[in-house]
């Protein structure tokens, strides 16, 4: 049985990405910080002081309600980034070195 959920602070844009209403943040961005870094809602609020608690908690509720799909998106994005790095023959360390030196 599927239950439709309403998230008052979440909107889905034309591309299908869930975003925190009236902000630049994608739910996937906050979900990735929560998942990969172990950041709690409180830490997310410290890291993003322009967000309100109700927005962060709505994003986390959305994430956990769609956990498998959003984890798959994170993994797909990471795989695509790694493939692009390998296609250009650059290691992560080389990219970081370039970013630090300002070399394109």
Secondary structure, 3 states (H helix, E strand, C coil): CCCCCCCCCEEECCCCCEEECCCCCEHHHHHHHHHHHCCCHHHHHHHCCCCCHHHHHHHHHHHHHCHHHHHHHHHHHHHHHHHHHHHCCCCHHHHHHHHHHCCC
